[in-house]
């Protein structure tokens, strides 16, 4: 196959075989982190236990705009047990780490042959559709590249600085400086107020 970027050799070899057992992985760094895979067995990889949601998954195309700007990506997990509905809804925090993975399993569906992070960004939106015993969860993410077109609004005030670096006195007198007269060099040095 051509066009595959930086795949681990084991995963690339598995993709080129006539029979493939792929899975999608989703990691959302919530207070109670989500590690979910679209297979029928819980797997352990990278020191983490990835829970099987048993259903199919769908990932929108991961792409960039023609001008190099990032386009967000959405992932959908189907047939997630409904017991996770409240946990997902209560913990979802916009801006937390959101990663998508693709991998392949061995014929016993227990061992991971290859695993690749295909997208990394921040959680932007989520949607839960309740179907009774199961739910469908669709999460949208955005890349840090999207921030390139957003204006950075910064207030150079003491309040702003204290939020970023508590105890720093760098902007303590900025508000008073507005009223300080500046005397430019001239024959008579009388301040005009």
C-alpha positions as CSV (number, residue, x, y, z in Angstrom):
1,X,0.0,0.0,0.0
2,X,1.2,3.5,-0.7
3,X,0.4,6.7,1.0
4,X,0.6,5.3,4.5
5,X,2.4,7.6,6.8
6,X,4.6,6.3,9.6
7,X,2.7,3.2,10.4
8,X,4.4,0.7,12.7
9,X,5.9,-2.1,10.6
10,X,3.7,-4.7,12.3
11,X,0.5,-2.7,11.6
12,X,1.5,-2.1,8.0
13,X,2.2,-5.8,7.4
14,X,-1.1,-6.7,8.9
15,X,-3.0,-4.2,6.7
16,X,-1.4,-5.7,3.6
17,X,-2.7,-9.2,4.5
18,X,-5.9,-10.5,2.9
19,X,-7.6,-10.8,6.3
20,X,-7.7,-7.9,8.7
21,X,-9.2,-7.5,12.2
22,X,-9.2,-3.7,12.7
23,X,-10.4,-1.7,15.6
24,X,-10.8,2.0,16.4
25,X,-9.7,3.4,19.7
26,X,-10.9,6.5,21.4
27,X,-9.3,8.2,24.3
28,X,-10.9,11.2,26.0
29,X,-9.0,12.6,29.0
30,X,-12.0,13.3,31.3
31,X,-11.7,13.2,35.1
32,X,-12.5,9.5,34.7
33,X,-10.6,8.9,31.5
34,X,-12.3,7.1,28.6
35,X,-10.4,4.3,26.8
36,X,-12.7,2.6,24.4
37,X,-12.2,0.3,21.5
38,X,-14.6,-1.1,18.9
39,X,-14.0,-4.8,19.4
40,X,-15.7,-7.5,21.5
41,X,-12.9,-8.0,24.0
42,X,-11.2,-5.6,26.5
43,X,-7.6,-5.1,25.5
44,X,-4.5,-3.8,27.3
45,X,-2.1,-1.6,25.3
46,X,0.3,1.1,26.3
47,X,-0.3,0.4,30.0
48,X,-4.0,1.2,29.7
49,X,-7.0,-1.0,29.7
50,X,-9.2,-0.3,26.7
51,X,-12.8,-1.2,27.3
52,X,-14.7,-2.9,24.5
53,X,-17.8,-1.2,23.4
54,X,-18.7,-4.1,21.2
55,X,-20.3,-1.9,18.5
56,X,-19.1,-0.5,15.3
57,X,-17.4,2.9,15.1
58,X,-17.2,5.6,12.6
59,X,-14.5,8.2,12.1
60,X,-15.0,11.1,9.8
61,X,-12.1,11.8,7.4
62,X,-9.2,13.3,9.2
63,X,-8.0,16.0,6.9
64,X,-6.6,19.5,6.5
65,X,-8.0,22.4,4.5
66,X,-6.3,23.4,1.3
67,X,-4.9,26.4,3.0
68,X,-3.2,24.2,5.7
69,X,-5.8,25.0,8.3
70,X,-7.1,22.1,10.4
71,X,-10.6,20.7,10.0
72,X,-12.2,19.1,13.1
73,X,-12.9,15.4,13.2
74,X,-15.9,13.5,14.6
75,X,-16.0,10.0,15.9
76,X,-19.1,7.9,16.6
77,X,-19.3,4.8,18.7
78,X,-22.5,2.7,18.4
79,X,-24.0,0.2,20.8
80,X,-22.3,1.7,23.9
81,X,-23.9,0.3,27.1
82,X,-26.4,2.8,28.4
83,X,-24.8,2.6,31.9
84,X,-22.2,5.0,30.6
85,X,-24.7,7.8,29.6
86,X,-24.6,9.8,32.8
87,X,-20.8,9.4,33.2
88,X,-20.2,10.8,29.8
89,X,-22.7,13.7,30.1
90,X,-21.5,14.7,33.6
91,X,-17.8,14.7,32.8
92,X,-17.6,16.0,29.3
93,X,-15.4,19.0,29.4
94,X,-14.7,21.1,26.3
95,X,-11.0,21.5,25.7
96,X,-9.8,18.2,27.2
97,X,-7.4,15.8,25.4
98,X,-9.1,13.8,22.6
99,X,-7.3,11.1,20.6
100,X,-8.2,8.7,17.9
101,X,-6.4,5.4,17.2
102,X,-6.5,2.6,14.7
103,X,-5.1,-0.8,15.3
104,X,-5.3,-4.5,14.3
105,X,-5.8,-7.6,16.4
106,X,-4.5,-11.1,16.1
107,X,-6.8,-14.0,15.0
108,X,-7.9,-14.7,18.7
109,X,-9.0,-11.0,19.0
110,X,-7.0,-10.7,22.2
111,X,-3.5,-9.4,21.3
112,X,-2.8,-6.1,19.6
113,X,-0.6,-6.5,16.6
114,X,-0.3,-2.8,15.8
115,X,-1.6,0.5,17.1
116,X,-1.4,4.0,15.7
117,X,-2.5,7.4,16.9
118,X,-4.2,9.0,13.9
119,X,-5.4,12.2,15.4
120,X,-4.9,14.3,18.5
121,X,-6.8,17.4,19.5
122,X,-9.2,18.8,22.0
123,X,-12.8,17.8,22.7
124,X,-15.2,20.3,21.1
125,X,-18.7,18.8,21.1
126,X,-20.5,15.6,22.1
127,X,-23.9,14.2,21.4
128,X,-25.6,11.2,23.1
129,X,-28.5,9.4,21.4
130,X,-30.3,7.1,23.8
131,X,-31.7,3.9,22.2
132,X,-32.8,2.2,25.4
133,X,-30.3,-0.5,26.3
134,X,-27.5,1.2,24.3
135,X,-26.5,4.7,23.4
136,X,-24.7,6.2,20.4
137,X,-22.0,8.7,21.3
138,X,-20.7,11.2,18.8
139,X,-17.8,13.3,19.9
140,X,-16.2,16.1,17.9
141,X,-12.7,17.4,18.3
142,X,-10.7,20.2,17.0
143,X,-7.0,20.6,16.5
144,X,-4.8,23.3,18.0
145,X,-4.3,24.5,14.4
146,X,-7.8,26.0,14.5
147,X,-6.6,28.5,17.1
148,X,-4.3,30.1,14.4
149,X,-7.3,32.0,13.0
150,X,-8.8,33.0,16.4
151,X,-7.7,36.3,17.8
152,X,-5.8,36.0,21.0
153,X,-7.5,38.4,23.4
154,X,-5.2,39.4,26.1
155,X,-5.7,42.1,28.7
156,X,-2.5,43.5,30.1
157,X,-3.9,44.2,33.5
158,X,-3.1,43.1,37.0
159,X,-6.2,41.0,37.2
160,X,-5.3,39.2,33.9
161,X,-1.7,38.6,35.1
162,X,-2.9,37.3,38.5
163,X,-5.1,34.7,36.8
164,X,-2.2,33.4,34.8
165,X,0.6,33.8,37.4
166,X,-0.7,34.4,40.9
167,X,1.6,36.6,43.0
168,X,3.3,38.2,40.0
169,X,3.3,42.0,40.3
170,X,4.4,42.9,36.7
171,X,1.2,44.7,35.9
172,X,0.4,46.1,39.3
173,X,0.7,49.8,38.3
174,X,-0.5,49.6,34.6
175,X,-3.8,51.2,35.4
176,X,-2.1,54.2,37.0
177,X,0.3,54.7,34.1
178,X,-2.6,55.9,31.9
179,X,-2.7,59.2,33.8
180,X,1.1,59.8,34.1
181,X,2.1,62.9,32.1
182,X,5.0,62.3,29.7
183,X,7.3,65.3,29.3
184,X,9.1,65.5,26.0
185,X,12.3,67.5,25.6
186,X,11.6,71.1,25.0
187,X,12.7,74.5,26.4
188,X,10.1,74.7,29.1
189,X,9.3,71.6,31.2
190,X,5.8,72.4,32.5
191,X,3.5,69.4,33.0
192,X,0.1,69.7,31.4
193,X,-2.6,68.0,33.4
